[in-house]
Amino acid sequence: MVHDDERDDYTTSDEGEWKPEGDLREQKQKWASLARGTLDGERRRISISIPERDLAKLKTRAAEEGMPYQTLINSILHKYVGS
């Protein structure tokens, strides 16, 4: 599921693939800032199961953003819950 505020950062290609909209460097800084914000406070390790296809896409997106995929997942969750 893609939220409206995330659609501001990406558009879809003719093939239906997501591609960055605007300055990619600014987007990377935004995501890195969100990821750093998740590092504050007490931490708890969890385990989740997701389809391999989704994990592969997350790893690809994280590489594009220049961060570990776990950090990307954490920043997405942090943004979703609005903390």
mmCIF file of the N, C-alpha and C atoms, coordinates in Angstrom:
data_MODEL
# 
_entry.id   MODEL 
# 
loop_
_atom_site.group_PDB 
_atom_site.id 
_atom_site.type_symbol 
_atom_site.label_atom_id 
_atom_site.label_alt_id 
_atom_site.label_comp_id 
_atom_site.label_asym_id 
_atom_site.label_entity_id 
_atom_site.label_seq_id 
_atom_site.pdbx_PDB_ins_code 
_atom_site.Cartn_x 
_atom_site.Cartn_y 
_atom_site.Cartn_z 
_atom_site.occupancy 
_atom_site.B_iso_or_equiv 
_atom_site.pdbx_formal_charge 
_atom_site.auth_seq_id 
_atom_site.auth_comp_id 
_atom_site.auth_asym_id 
_atom_site.auth_atom_id 
_atom_site.pdbx_PDB_model_num 
ATOM 1   N N  . MET A 1 1  ? 0.839  -1.159  0.000   1.00 0.00 ? 1  MET A N  1 
ATOM 2   C CA . MET A 1 1  ? 0.000  0.000   0.000   1.00 0.00 ? 1  MET A CA 1 
ATOM 3   C C  . MET A 1 1  ? 0.898  1.241   0.000   1.00 0.00 ? 1  MET A C  1 
ATOM 4   N N  . VAL A 1 2  ? 0.613  2.179   -0.874  1.00 0.00 ? 2  VAL A N  1 
ATOM 5   C CA . VAL A 1 2  ? 1.377  3.421   -0.964  1.00 0.00 ? 2  VAL A CA 1 
ATOM 6   C C  . VAL A 1 2  ? 0.486  4.547   -0.463  1.00 0.00 ? 2  VAL A C  1 
ATOM 7   N N  . HIS A 1 3  ? 1.019  5.338   0.451   1.00 0.00 ? 3  HIS A N  1 
ATOM 8   C CA . HIS A 1 3  ? 0.272  6.457   1.008   1.00 0.00 ? 3  HIS A CA 1 
ATOM 9   C C  . HIS A 1 3  ? 0.420  7.673   0.110   1.00 0.00 ? 3  HIS A C  1 
ATOM 10  N N  . ASP A 1 4  ? -0.558 8.583   0.173   1.00 0.00 ? 4  ASP A N  1 
ATOM 11  C CA . ASP A 1 4  ? -0.545 9.766   -0.685  1.00 0.00 ? 4  ASP A CA 1 
ATOM 12  C C  . ASP A 1 4  ? 0.731  10.576  -0.532  1.00 0.00 ? 4  ASP A C  1 
ATOM 13  N N  . ASP A 1 5  ? 1.251  10.712  0.708   1.00 0.00 ? 5  ASP A N  1 
ATOM 14  C CA . ASP A 1 5  ? 2.467  11.494  0.891   1.00 0.00 ? 5  ASP A CA 1 
ATOM 15  C C  . ASP A 1 5  ? 3.669  10.825  0.235   1.00 0.00 ? 5  ASP A C  1 
ATOM 16  N N  . GLU A 1 6  ? 3.644  9.512   0.078   1.00 0.00 ? 6  GLU A N  1 
ATOM 17  C CA . GLU A 1 6  ? 4.721  8.815   -0.621  1.00 0.00 ? 6  GLU A CA 1 
ATOM 18  C C  . GLU A 1 6  ? 4.604  9.009   -2.122  1.00 0.00 ? 6  GLU A C  1 
ATOM 19  N N  . ARG A 1 7  ? 3.389  9.188   -2.616  1.00 0.00 ? 7  ARG A N  1 
ATOM 20  C CA . ARG A 1 7  ? 3.189  9.394   -4.053  1.00 0.00 ? 7  ARG A CA 1 
ATOM 21  C C  . ARG A 1 7  ? 3.775  10.716  -4.510  1.00 0.00 ? 7  ARG A C  1 
ATOM 22  N N  . ASP A 1 8  ? 3.963  11.644  -3.598  1.00 0.00 ? 8  ASP A N  1 
ATOM 23  C CA . ASP A 1 8  ? 4.597  12.912  -3.947  1.00 0.00 ? 8  ASP A CA 1 
ATOM 24  C C  . ASP A 1 8  ? 6.044  12.689  -4.363  1.00 0.00 ? 8  ASP A C  1 
ATOM 25  N N  . ASP A 1 9  ? 6.664  11.637  -3.865  1.00 0.00 ? 9  ASP A N  1 
ATOM 26  C CA . ASP A 1 9  ? 8.076  11.362  -4.128  1.00 0.00 ? 9  ASP A CA 1 
ATOM 27  C C  . ASP A 1 9  ? 8.293  10.474  -5.352  1.00 0.00 ? 9  ASP A C  1 
ATOM 28  N N  . TYR A 1 10 ? 7.259  9.781   -5.800  1.00 0.00 ? 10 TYR A N  1 
ATOM 29  C CA . TYR A 1 10 ? 7.425  8.821   -6.887  1.00 0.00 ? 10 TYR A CA 1 
ATOM 30  C C  . TYR A 1 10 ? 6.268  8.903   -7.874  1.00 0.00 ? 10 TYR A C  1 
ATOM 31  N N  . THR A 1 11 ? 6.548  8.538   -9.104  1.00 0.00 ? 11 THR A N  1 
ATOM 32  C CA . THR A 1 11 ? 5.525  8.385   -10.129 1.00 0.00 ? 11 THR A CA 1 
ATOM 33  C C  . THR A 1 11 ? 5.687  6.985   -10.688 1.00 0.00 ? 11 THR A C  1 
ATOM 34  N N  . THR A 1 12 ? 4.753  6.568   -11.514 1.00 0.00 ? 12 THR A N  1 
ATOM 35  C CA . THR A 1 12 ? 4.889  5.247   -12.131 1.00 0.00 ? 12 THR A CA 1 
ATOM 36  C C  . THR A 1 12 ? 5.269  5.403   -13.590 1.00 0.00 ? 12 THR A C  1 
ATOM 37  N N  . SER A 1 13 ? 6.075  4.464   -14.053 1.00 0.00 ? 13 SER A N  1 
ATOM 38  C CA . SER A 1 13 ? 6.467  4.446   -15.457 1.00 0.00 ? 13 SER A CA 1 
ATOM 39  C C  . SER A 1 13 ? 5.351  3.804   -16.259 1.00 0.00 ? 13 SER A C  1 
ATOM 40  N N  . ASP A 1 14 ? 5.520  3.770   -17.571 1.00 0.00 ? 14 ASP A N  1 
ATOM 41  C CA . ASP A 1 14 ? 4.524  3.134   -18.432 1.00 0.00 ? 14 ASP A CA 1 
ATOM 42  C C  . ASP A 1 14 ? 4.362  1.656   -18.100 1.00 0.00 ? 14 ASP A C  1 
ATOM 43  N N  . GLU A 1 15 ? 5.417  1.046   -17.550 1.00 0.00 ? 15 GLU A N  1 
ATOM 44  C CA . GLU A 1 15 ? 5.368  -0.371  -17.190 1.00 0.00 ? 15 GLU A CA 1 
ATOM 45  C C  . GLU A 1 15 ? 4.787  -0.589  -15.796 1.00 0.00 ? 15 GLU A C  1 
ATOM 46  N N  . GLY A 1 16 ? 4.414  0.491   -15.112 1.00 0.00 ? 16 GLY A N  1 
ATOM 47  C CA . GLY A 1 16 ? 3.846  0.357   -13.779 1.00 0.00 ? 16 GLY A CA 1 
ATOM 48  C C  . GLY A 1 16 ? 4.875  0.317   -12.668 1.00 0.00 ? 16 GLY A C  1 
ATOM 49  N N  . GLU A 1 17 ? 6.147  0.529   -12.994 1.00 0.00 ? 17 GLU A N  1 
ATOM 50  C CA . GLU A 1 17 ? 7.200  0.521   -11.981 1.00 0.00 ? 17 GLU A CA 1 
ATOM 51  C C  . GLU A 1 17 ? 7.298  1.901   -11.345 1.00 0.00 ? 17 GLU A C  1 
ATOM 52  N N  . TRP A 1 18 ? 7.624  1.919   -10.053 1.00 0.00 ? 18 TRP A N  1 
ATOM 53  C CA . TRP A 1 18 ? 7.814  3.192   -9.363  1.00 0.00 ? 18 TRP A CA 1 
ATOM 54  C C  . TRP A 1 18 ? 9.155  3.775   -9.761  1.00 0.00 ? 18 TRP A C  1 
ATOM 55  N N  . LYS A 1 19 ? 9.190  5.093   -9.994  1.00 0.00 ? 19 LYS A N  1 
ATOM 56  C CA . LYS A 1 19 ? 10.444 5.777   -10.274 1.00 0.00 ? 19 LYS A CA 1 
ATOM 57  C C  . LYS A 1 19 ? 10.450 7.100   -9.507  1.00 0.00 ? 19 LYS A C  1 
ATOM 58  N N  . PRO A 1 20 ? 11.639 7.548   -9.069  1.00 0.00 ? 20 PRO A N  1 
ATOM 59  C CA . PRO A 1 20 ? 11.721 8.776   -8.270  1.00 0.00 ? 20 PRO A CA 1 
ATOM 60  C C  . PRO A 1 20 ? 11.207 9.988   -9.029  1.00 0.00 ? 20 PRO A C  1 
ATOM 61  N N  . GLU A 1 21 ? 10.578 10.879  -8.315  1.00 0.00 ? 21 GLU A N  1 
ATOM 62  C CA . GLU A 1 21 ? 10.095 12.141  -8.848  1.00 0.00 ? 21 GLU A CA 1 
ATOM 63  C C  . GLU A 1 21 ? 10.893 13.249  -8.175  1.00 0.00 ? 21 GLU A C  1 
ATOM 64  N N  . GLY A 1 22 ? 11.483 14.128  -8.923  1.00 0.00 ? 22 GLY A N  1 
ATOM 65  C CA . GLY A 1 22 ? 12.225 15.232  -8.321  1.00 0.00 ? 22 GLY A CA 1 
ATOM 66  C C  . GLY A 1 22 ? 13.667 14.870  -8.033  1.00 0.00 ? 22 GLY A C  1 
ATOM 67  N N  . ASP A 1 23 ? 14.252 15.603  -7.099  1.00 0.00 ? 23 ASP A N  1 
ATOM 68  C CA . ASP A 1 23 ? 15.674 15.468  -6.771  1.00 0.00 ? 23 ASP A CA 1 
ATOM 69  C C  . ASP A 1 23 ? 15.906 14.231  -5.905  1.00 0.00 ? 23 ASP A C  1 
ATOM 70  N N  . LEU A 1 24 ? 16.575 13.240  -6.460  1.00 0.00 ? 24 LEU A N  1 
ATOM 71  C CA . LEU A 1 24 ? 16.823 11.984  -5.756  1.00 0.00 ? 24 LEU A CA 1 
ATOM 72  C C  . LEU A 1 24 ? 17.693 12.213  -4.526  1.00 0.00 ? 24 LEU A C  1 
ATOM 73  N N  . ARG A 1 25 ? 18.633 13.147  -4.605  1.00 0.00 ? 25 ARG A N  1 
ATOM 74  C CA . ARG A 1 25 ? 19.513 13.433  -3.467  1.00 0.00 ? 25 ARG A CA 1 
ATOM 75  C C  . ARG A 1 25 ? 18.694 13.957  -2.279  1.00 0.00 ? 25 ARG A C  1 
ATOM 76  N N  . GLU A 1 26 ? 17.722 14.837  -2.540  1.00 0.00 ? 26 GLU A N  1 
ATOM 77  C CA . GLU A 1 26 ? 16.859 15.334  -1.462  1.00 0.00 ? 26 GLU A CA 1 
ATOM 78  C C  . GLU A 1 26 ? 16.050 14.200  -0.842  1.00 0.00 ? 26 GLU A C  1 
ATOM 79  N N  . GLN A 1 27 ? 15.548 13.300  -1.691  1.00 0.00 ? 27 GLN A N  1 
ATOM 80  C CA . GLN A 1 27 ? 14.768 12.177  -1.190  1.00 0.00 ? 27 GLN A CA 1 
ATOM 81  C C  . GLN A 1 27 ? 15.624 11.275  -0.314  1.00 0.00 ? 27 GLN A C  1 
ATOM 82  N N  . LYS A 1 28 ? 16.859 11.015  -0.717  1.00 0.00 ? 28 LYS A N  1 
ATOM 83  C CA . LYS A 1 28 ? 17.752 10.177  0.086   1.00 0.00 ? 28 LYS A CA 1 
ATOM 84  C C  . LYS A 1 28 ? 18.010 10.826  1.440   1.00 0.00 ? 28 LYS A C  1 
ATOM 85  N N  . GLN A 1 29 ? 18.206 12.148  1.441   1.00 0.00 ? 29 GLN A N  1 
ATOM 86  C CA . GLN A 1 29 ? 18.429 12.849  2.704   1.00 0.00 ? 29 GLN A CA 1 
ATOM 87  C C  . GLN A 1 29 ? 17.194 12.768  3.590   1.00 0.00 ? 29 GLN A C  1 
ATOM 88  N N  . LYS A 1 30 ? 16.009 12.887  2.996   1.00 0.00 ? 30 LYS A N  1 
ATOM 89  C CA . LYS A 1 30 ? 14.767 12.795  3.758   1.00 0.00 ? 30 LYS A CA 1 
ATOM 90  C C  . LYS A 1 30 ? 14.629 11.419  4.399   1.00 0.00 ? 30 LYS A C  1 
ATOM 91  N N  . TRP A 1 31 ? 14.859 10.369  3.599   1.00 0.00 ? 31 TRP A N  1 
ATOM 92  C CA . TRP A 1 31 ? 14.733 9.005   4.128   1.00 0.00 ? 31 TRP A CA 1 
ATOM 93  C C  . TRP A 1 31 ? 15.795 8.712   5.178   1.00 0.00 ? 31 TRP A C  1 
ATOM 94  N N  . ALA A 1 32 ? 16.996 9.215   4.951   1.00 0.00 ? 32 ALA A N  1 
ATOM 95  C CA . ALA A 1 32 ? 18.065 9.001   5.937   1.00 0.00 ? 32 ALA A CA 1 
ATOM 96  C C  . ALA A 1 32 ? 17.719 9.693   7.246   1.00 0.00 ? 32 ALA A C  1 
ATOM 97  N N  . SER A 1 33 ? 17.138 10.888  7.151   1.00 0.00 ? 33 SER A N  1 
ATOM 98  C CA . SER A 1 33 ? 16.729 11.612  8.353   1.00 0.00 ? 33 SER A CA 1 
ATOM 99  C C  . SER A 1 33 ? 15.634 10.851  9.102   1.00 0.00 ? 33 SER A C  1 
ATOM 100 N N  . LEU A 1 34 ? 14.672 10.332  8.355   1.00 0.00 ? 34 LEU A N  1 
ATOM 101 C CA . LEU A 1 34 ? 13.616 9.534   8.985   1.00 0.00 ? 34 LEU A CA 1 
ATOM 102 C C  . LEU A 1 34 ? 14.194 8.288   9.647   1.00 0.00 ? 34 LEU A C  1 
ATOM 103 N N  . ALA A 1 35 ? 15.143 7.657   8.965   1.00 0.00 ? 35 ALA A N  1 
ATOM 104 C CA . ALA A 1 35 ? 15.758 6.447   9.515   1.00 0.00 ? 35 ALA A CA 1 
ATOM 105 C C  . ALA A 1 35 ? 16.519 6.766   10.789  1.00 0.00 ? 35 ALA A C  1 
ATOM 106 N N  . ARG A 1 36 ? 17.267 7.883   10.789  1.00 0.00 ? 36 ARG A N  1 
ATOM 107 C CA . ARG A 1 36 ? 18.002 8.274   11.995  1.00 0.00 ? 36 ARG A CA 1 
ATOM 108 C C  . ARG A 1 36 ? 17.038 8.542   13.151  1.00 0.00 ? 36 ARG A C  1 
ATOM 109 N N  . GLY A 1 37 ? 15.877 9.100   12.840  1.00 0.00 ? 37 GLY A N  1 
ATOM 110 C CA . GLY A 1 37 ? 14.891 9.380   13.876  1.00 0.00 ? 37 GLY A CA 1 
ATOM 111 C C  . GLY A 1 37 ? 14.364 8.127   14.551  1.00 0.00 ? 37 GLY A C  1 
ATOM 112 N N  . THR A 1 38 ? 14.466 7.009   13.872  1.00 0.00 ? 38 THR A N  1 
ATOM 113 C CA . THR A 1 38 ? 13.989 5.760   14.458  1.00 0.00 ? 38 THR A CA 1 
ATOM 114 C C  . THR A 1 38 ? 14.988 5.170   15.441  1.00 0.00 ? 38 THR A C  1 
ATOM 115 N N  . LEU A 1 39 ? 16.192 5.719   15.459  1.00 0.00 ? 39 LEU A N  1 
ATOM 116 C CA . LEU A 1 39 ? 17.235 5.167   16.323  1.00 0.00 ? 39 LEU A CA 1 
ATOM 117 C C  . LEU A 1 39 ? 17.105 5.633   17.770  1.00 0.00 ? 39 LEU A C  1 
ATOM 118 N N  . ASP A 1 40 ? 16.279 6.638   18.022  1.00 0.00 ? 40 ASP A N  1 
ATOM 119 C CA . ASP A 1 40 ? 16.093 7.146   19.374  1.00 0.00 ? 40 ASP A CA 1 
ATOM 120 C C  . ASP A 1 40 ? 15.178 6.220   20.170  1.00 0.00 ? 40 ASP A C  1 
ATOM 121 N N  . GLY A 1 41 ? 15.406 6.152   21.459  1.00 0.00 ? 41 GLY A N  1 
ATOM 122 C CA . GLY A 1 41 ? 14.515 5.385   22.333  1.00 0.00 ? 41 GLY A CA 1 
ATOM 123 C C  . GLY A 1 41 ? 14.886 3.921   22.443  1.00 0.00 ? 41 GLY A C  1 
ATOM 124 N N  . GLU A 1 42 ? 14.105 3.239   23.251  1.00 0.00 ? 42 GLU A N  1 
ATOM 125 C CA . GLU A 1 42 ? 14.333 1.816   23.504  1.00 0.00 ? 42 GLU A CA 1 
ATOM 126 C C  . GLU A 1 42 ? 14.003 1.003   22.264  1.00 0.00 ? 42 GLU A C  1 
ATOM 127 N N  . ARG A 1 43 ? 14.776 -0.015  22.008  1.00 0.00 ? 43 ARG A N  1 
ATOM 128 C CA . ARG A 1 43 ? 14.612 -0.838  20.809  1.00 0.00 ? 43 ARG A CA 1 
ATOM 129 C C  . ARG A 1 43 ? 14.186 -2.253  21.210  1.00 0.00 ? 43 ARG A C  1 
ATOM 130 N N  . ARG A 1 44 ? 13.430 -2.890  20.358  1.00 0.00 ? 44 ARG A N  1 
ATOM 131 C CA . ARG A 1 44 ? 13.027 -4.274  20.556  1.00 0.00 ? 44 ARG A CA 1 
ATOM 132 C C  . ARG A 1 44 ? 13.125 -4.996  19.222  1.00 0.00 ? 44 ARG A C  1 
ATOM 133 N N  . ARG A 1 45 ? 13.753 -6.136  19.227  1.00 0.00 ? 45 ARG A N  1 
ATOM 134 C CA . ARG A 1 45 ? 13.911 -6.938  18.016  1.00 0.00 ? 45 ARG A CA 1 
ATOM 135 C C  . ARG A 1 45 ? 12.616 -7.717  17.775  1.00 0.00 ? 45 ARG A C  1 
ATOM 136 N N  . ILE A 1 46 ? 12.181 -7.747  16.511  1.00 0.00 ? 46 ILE A N  1 
ATOM 137 C CA . ILE A 1 46 ? 11.005 -8.528  16.132  1.00 0.00 ? 46 ILE A CA 1 
ATOM 138 C C  . ILE A 1 46 ? 11.359 -9.399  14.936  1.00 0.00 ? 46 ILE A C  1 
ATOM 139 N N  . SER A 1 47 ? 10.518 -10.348 14.652  1.00 0.00 ? 47 SER A N  1 
ATOM 140 C CA . SER A 1 47 ? 10.698 -11.205 13.490  1.00 0.00 ? 47 SER A CA 1 
ATOM 141 C C  . SER A 1 47 ? 9.405  -11.175 12.686  1.00 0.00 ? 47 SER A C  1 
ATOM 142 N N  . ILE A 1 48 ? 9.523  -10.970 11.382  1.00 0.00 ? 48 ILE A N  1 
ATOM 143 C CA . ILE A 1 48 ? 8.346  -10.979 10.511  1.00 0.00 ? 48 ILE A CA 1 
ATOM 144 C C  . ILE A 1 48 ? 8.629  -11.871 9.310   1.00 0.00 ? 48 ILE A C  1 
ATOM 145 N N  . SER A 1 49 ? 7.589  -12.370 8.723   1.00 0.00 ? 49 SER A N  1 
ATOM 146 C CA . SER A 1 49 ? 7.703  -13.145 7.488   1.00 0.00 ? 49 SER A CA 1 
ATOM 147 C C  . SER A 1 49 ? 7.023  -12.363 6.382   1.00 0.00 ? 49 SER A C  1 
ATOM 148 N N  . ILE A 1 50 ? 7.761  -12.135 5.298   1.00 0.00 ? 50 ILE A N  1 
ATOM 149 C CA . ILE A 1 50 ? 7.196  -11.451 4.139   1.00 0.00 ? 50 ILE A CA 1 
ATOM 150 C C  . ILE A 1 50 ? 7.580  -12.230 2.891   1.00 0.00 ? 50 ILE A C  1 
ATOM 151 N N  . PRO A 1 51 ? 6.826  -12.067 1.832   1.00 0.00 ? 51 PRO A N  1 
ATOM 152 C CA . PRO A 1 51 ? 7.167  -12.776 0.591   1.00 0.00 ? 51 PRO A CA 1 
ATOM 153 C C  . PRO A 1 51 ? 8.561  -12.387 0.102   1.00 0.00 ? 51 PRO A C  1 
ATOM 154 N N  . GLU A 1 52 ? 9.279  -13.365 -0.446  1.00 0.00 ? 52 GLU A N  1 
ATOM 155 C CA . GLU A 1 52 ? 10.637 -13.109 -0.938  1.00 0.00 ? 52 GLU A CA 1 
ATOM 156 C C  . GLU A 1 52 ? 10.658 -12.008 -1.984  1.00 0.00 ? 52 GLU A C  1 
ATOM 157 N N  . ARG A 1 53 ? 9.623  -11.951 -2.818  1.00 0.00 ? 53 ARG A N  1 
ATOM 158 C CA . ARG A 1 53 ? 9.551  -10.928 -3.854  1.00 0.00 ? 53 ARG A CA 1 
ATOM 159 C C  . ARG A 1 53 ? 9.543  -9.536  -3.221  1.00 0.00 ? 53 ARG A C  1 
ATOM 160 N N  . ASP A 1 54 ? 8.761  -9.355  -2.134  1.00 0.00 ? 54 ASP A N  1 
ATOM 161 C CA . ASP A 1 54 ? 8.706  -8.060  -1.457  1.00 0.00 ? 54 ASP A CA 1 
ATOM 162 C C  . ASP A 1 54 ? 10.044 -7.724  -0.813  1.00 0.00 ? 54 ASP A C  1 
ATOM 163 N N  . LEU A 1 55 ? 10.685 -8.717  -0.211  1.00 0.00 ? 55 LEU A N  1 
ATOM 164 C CA . LEU A 1 55 ? 11.987 -8.484  0.407   1.00 0.00 ? 55 LEU A CA 1 
ATOM 165 C C  . LEU A 1 55 ? 13.014 -8.076  -0.647  1.00 0.00 ? 55 LEU A C  1 
ATOM 166 N N  . ALA A 1 56 ? 12.978 -8.722  -1.808  1.00 0.00 ? 56 ALA A N  1 
ATOM 167 C CA . ALA A 1 56 ? 13.901 -8.366  -2.885  1.00 0.00 ? 56 ALA A CA 1 
ATOM 168 C C  . ALA A 1 56 ? 13.672 -6.921  -3.328  1.00 0.00 ? 56 ALA A C  1 
ATOM 169 N N  . LYS A 1 57 ? 12.415 -6.512  -3.425  1.00 0.00 ? 57 LYS A N  1 
ATOM 170 C CA . LYS A 1 57 ? 12.106 -5.133  -3.812  1.00 0.00 ? 57 LYS A CA 1 
ATOM 171 C C  . LYS A 1 57 ? 12.566 -4.155  -2.734  1.00 0.00 ? 57 LYS A C  1 
ATOM 172 N N  . LEU A 1 58 ? 12.382 -4.518  -1.471  1.00 0.00 ? 58 LEU A N  1 
ATOM 173 C CA . LEU A 1 58 ? 12.853 -3.655  -0.382  1.00 0.00 ? 58 LEU A CA 1 
ATOM 174 C C  . LEU A 1 58 ? 14.369 -3.510  -0.417  1.00 0.00 ? 58 LEU A C  1 
ATOM 175 N N  . LYS A 1 59 ? 15.068 -4.604  -0.658  1.00 0.00 ? 59 LYS A N  1 
ATOM 176 C CA . LYS A 1 59 ? 16.530 -4.553  -0.732  1.00 0.00 ? 59 LYS A CA 1 
ATOM 177 C C  . LYS A 1 59 ? 16.985 -3.676  -1.894  1.00 0.00 ? 59 LYS A C  1 
ATOM 178 N N  . THR A 1 60 ? 16.294 -3.785  -3.026  1.00 0.00 ? 60 THR A N  1 
ATOM 179 C CA . THR A 1 60 ? 16.624 -2.950  -4.184  1.00 0.00 ? 60 THR A CA 1 
ATOM 180 C C  . THR A 1 60 ? 16.393 -1.479  -3.866  1.00 0.00 ? 60 THR A C  1 
ATOM 181 N N  . ARG A 1 61 ? 15.242 -1.174  -3.282  1.00 0.00 ? 61 ARG A N  1 
ATOM 182 C CA . ARG A 1 61 ? 14.920 0.217   -2.941  1.00 0.00 ? 61 ARG A CA 1 
ATOM 183 C C  . ARG A 1 61 ? 15.920 0.758   -1.926  1.00 0.00 ? 61 ARG A C  1 
ATOM 184 N N  . ALA A 1 62 ? 16.288 -0.056  -0.939  1.00 0.00 ? 62 ALA A N  1 
ATOM 185 C CA . ALA A 1 62 ? 17.255 0.379   0.071   1.00 0.00 ? 62 ALA A CA 1 
ATOM 186 C C  . ALA A 1 62 ? 18.607 0.677   -0.574  1.00 0.00 ? 62 ALA A C  1 
ATOM 187 N N  . ALA A 1 63 ? 19.021 -0.162  -1.504  1.00 0.00 ? 63 ALA A N  1 
ATOM 188 C CA . ALA A 1 63 ? 20.292 0.073   -2.197  1.00 0.00 ? 63 ALA A CA 1 
ATOM 189 C C  . ALA A 1 63 ? 20.232 1.380   -2.982  1.00 0.00 ? 63 ALA A C  1 
ATOM 190 N N  . GLU A 1 64 ? 19.095 1.645   -3.612  1.00 0.00 ? 64 GLU A N  1 
ATOM 191 C CA . GLU A 1 64 ? 18.918 2.901   -4.342  1.00 0.00 ? 64 GLU A CA 1 
ATOM 192 C C  . GLU A 1 64 ? 18.990 4.098   -3.395  1.00 0.00 ? 64 GLU A C  1 
ATOM 193 N N  . GLU A 1 65 ? 18.493 3.915   -2.183  1.00 0.00 ? 65 GLU A N  1 
ATOM 194 C CA . GLU A 1 65 ? 18.483 4.988   -1.193  1.00 0.00 ? 65 GLU A CA 1 
ATOM 195 C C  . GLU A 1 65 ? 19.799 5.077   -0.425  1.00 0.00 ? 65 GLU A C  1 
ATOM 196 N N  . GLY A 1 66 ? 20.674 4.081   -0.619  1.00 0.00 ? 66 GLY A N  1 
ATOM 197 C CA . GLY A 1 66 ? 21.973 4.097   0.032   1.00 0.00 ? 66 GLY A CA 1 
ATOM 198 C C  . GLY A 1 66 ? 21.916 3.749   1.512   1.00 0.00 ? 66 GLY A C  1 
ATOM 199 N N  . MET A 1 67 ? 21.050 2.802   1.868   1.00 0.00 ? 67 MET A N  1 
ATOM 200 C CA . MET A 1 67 ? 20.927 2.401   3.269   1.00 0.00 ? 67 MET A CA 1 
ATOM 201 C C  . MET A 1 67 ? 20.675 0.911   3.359   1.00 0.00 ? 67 MET A C  1 
ATOM 202 N N  . PRO A 1 68 ? 20.936 0.295   4.529   1.00 0.00 ? 68 PRO A N  1 
ATOM 203 C CA . PRO A 1 68 ? 20.599 -1.128  4.718   1.00 0.00 ? 68 PRO A CA 1 
ATOM 204 C C  . PRO A 1 68 ? 19.082 -1.332  4.634   1.00 0.00 ? 68 PRO A C  1 
ATOM 205 N N  . TYR A 1 69 ? 18.672 -2.494  4.147   1.00 0.00 ? 69 TYR A N  1 
ATOM 206 C CA . TYR A 1 69 ? 17.242 -2.721  3.986   1.00 0.00 ? 69 TYR A CA 1 
ATOM 207 C C  . TYR A 1 69 ? 16.488 -2.725  5.313   1.00 0.00 ? 69 TYR A C  1 
ATOM 208 N N  . GLN A 1 70 ? 17.151 -3.160  6.399   1.00 0.00 ? 70 GLN A N  1 
ATOM 209 C CA . GLN A 1 70 ? 16.482 -3.136  7.704   1.00 0.00 ? 70 GLN A CA 1 
ATOM 210 C C  . GLN A 1 70 ? 16.180 -1.698  8.123   1.00 0.00 ? 70 GLN A C  1 
ATOM 211 N N  . THR A 1 71 ? 17.087 -0.785  7.812   1.00 0.00 ? 71 THR A N  1 
ATOM 212 C CA . THR A 1 71 ? 16.876 0.623   8.140   1.00 0.00 ? 71 THR A CA 1 
ATOM 213 C C  . THR A 1 71 ? 15.714 1.182   7.340   1.00 0.00 ? 71 THR A C  1 
ATOM 214 N N  . LEU A 1 72 ? 15.625 0.815   6.067   1.00 0.00 ? 72 LEU A N  1 
ATOM 215 C CA . LEU A 1 72 ? 14.510 1.263   5.242   1.00 0.00 ? 72 LEU A CA 1 
ATOM 216 C C  . LEU A 1 72 ? 13.186 0.746   5.802   1.00 0.00 ? 72 LEU A C  1 
ATOM 217 N N  . ILE A 1 73 ? 13.138 -0.535  6.144   1.00 0.00 ? 73 ILE A N  1 
ATOM 218 C CA . ILE A 1 73 ? 11.912 -1.106  6.711   1.00 0.00 ? 73 ILE A CA 1 
ATOM 219 C C  . ILE A 1 73 ? 11.544 -0.367  7.986   1.00 0.00 ? 73 ILE A C  1 
ATOM 220 N N  . ASN A 1 74 ? 12.535 -0.122  8.840   1.00 0.00 ? 74 ASN A N  1 
ATOM 221 C CA . ASN A 1 74 ? 12.294 0.581   10.093  1.00 0.00 ? 74 ASN A CA 1 
ATOM 222 C C  . ASN A 1 74 ? 11.767 1.992   9.832   1.00 0.00 ? 74 ASN A C  1 
ATOM 223 N N  . SER A 1 75 ? 12.343 2.696   8.860   1.00 0.00 ? 75 SER A N  1 
ATOM 224 C CA . SER A 1 75 ? 11.892 4.058   8.581   1.00 0.00 ? 75 SER A CA 1 
ATOM 225 C C  . SER A 1 75 ? 10.477 4.063   8.013   1.00 0.00 ? 75 SER A C  1 
ATOM 226 N N  . ILE A 1 76 ? 10.134 3.064   7.202   1.00 0.00 ? 76 ILE A N  1 
ATOM 227 C CA . ILE A 1 76 ? 8.777  2.959   6.666   1.00 0.00 ? 76 ILE A CA 1 
ATOM 228 C C  . ILE A 1 76 ? 7.782  2.740   7.806   1.00 0.00 ? 76 ILE A C  1 
ATOM 229 N N  . LEU A 1 77 ? 8.117  1.823   8.712   1.00 0.00 ? 77 LEU A N  1 
ATOM 230 C CA . LEU A 1 77 ? 7.235  1.566   9.851   1.00 0.00 ? 77 LEU A CA 1 
ATOM 231 C C  . LEU A 1 77 ? 7.114  2.801   10.735  1.00 0.00 ? 77 LEU A C  1 
ATOM 232 N N  . HIS A 1 78 ? 8.240  3.473   10.969  1.00 0.00 ? 78 HIS A N  1 
ATOM 233 C CA . HIS A 1 78 ? 8.240  4.681   11.795  1.00 0.00 ? 78 HIS A CA 1 
ATOM 234 C C  . HIS A 1 78 ? 7.344  5.757   11.186  1.00 0.00 ? 78 HIS A C  1 
ATOM 235 N N  . LYS A 1 79 ? 7.454  5.940   9.888   1.00 0.00 ? 79 LYS A N  1 
ATOM 236 C CA . LYS A 1 79 ? 6.638  6.931   9.191   1.00 0.00 ? 79 LYS A CA 1 
ATOM 237 C C  . LYS A 1 79 ? 5.160  6.538   9.247   1.00 0.00 ? 79 LYS A C  1 
ATOM 238 N N  . TYR A 1 80 ? 4.857  5.260   9.078   1.00 0.00 ? 80 TYR A N  1 
ATOM 239 C CA . TYR A 1 80 ? 3.478  4.783   9.068   1.00 0.00 ? 80 TYR A CA 1 
ATOM 240 C C  . TYR A 1 80 ? 2.774  5.026   10.406  1.00 0.00 ? 80 TYR A C  1 
ATOM 241 N N  . VAL A 1 81 ? 3.479  4.789   11.505  1.00 0.00 ? 81 VAL A N  1 
ATOM 242 C CA . VAL A 1 81 ? 2.834  4.945   12.815  1.00 0.00 ? 81 VAL A CA 1 
ATOM 243 C C  . VAL A 1 81 ? 2.858  6.401   13.289  1.00 0.00 ? 81 VAL A C  1 
ATOM 244 N N  . GLY A 1 82 ? 3.599  7.241   12.568  1.00 0.00 ? 82 GLY A N  1 
ATOM 245 C CA . GLY A 1 82 ? 3.568  8.670   12.868  1.00 0.00 ? 82 GLY A CA 1 
ATOM 246 C C  . GLY A 1 82 ? 4.305  9.076   14.129  1.00 0.00 ? 82 GLY A C  1 
ATOM 247 N N  . SER A 1 83 ? 5.325  8.333   14.516  1.00 0.00 ? 83 SER A N  1 
ATOM 248 C CA . SER A 1 83 ? 6.071  8.665   15.726  1.00 0.00 ? 83 SER A CA 1 
ATOM 249 C C  . SER A 1 83 ? 7.125  9.695   15.443  1.00 0.00 ? 83 SER A C  1 
# 
